[in-house]
Amino acid sequence: FRVKYHPEDRAKRFQEHRDAVMRRLEIFMELREKGWLDRLNLDQDNGENLLKFMDAVVI
């Protein structure tokens, strides 16, 4: 309960989540600039495949 709702812990979790999202965005933008996404369909309907691609690249 404390980890989820305590103000100090909540702020820390929020910052960790935000950092992870920003890192993912940086990687996405880098791949886009390098042309790796030219053949990848970026439509919302293809979101699952995009997530799989990003997970594979990040890991």
N, C-alpha and C positions, 0 to 999 in steps of 0.2 A: 504494500500500500504506500509506504513512504517513498519508494523509488519512483512510483508513478505520479504521486501528487505533491510531494514535498517541494516547495518553491526552489530550493537550491538544487535538488536532484533533477527536478523537472527542467530547469534552465540548462543544466548540463546535458541532459538527454536531447533537448531541443537543439542545442549547439552542435552536438555530435551528428544528429540527423541532418542538420543544415550543411555541415561540412561535407558529409557524404554526398549529398545532392549536388553541391557545388563542384566537387571532384568529378562526379559523373558528367556534369555539364562541360567541364573543361576537356575531358576526354572526348566527349561527343563532338565538340567544336573542333578539336584537333583532327579527329578522323574526317570530319566534313571538309576541312581545309585541304587535307591531303588527298581528297577524292575517293576515299574508301567507301563512302556512302552513295556514290553516284548510281550504283546498280541496286541499291536497297530502297524499297518502297517505304516512304515515311508517313503514309496515311495512317489515320487512327485505327483503321481496320487491321492493319498489319503490326499493331503495337506489340503483340506477343513475340513475334519474330524479331522485332527491333530490340526488345528486352533481352532475348536470348543472345543476340549478336553482341550487345553491350556487355552482358555478363561474361561472355566468352573472351572479349577483348580485355576487360578489366582484370579478370582472373588470369 
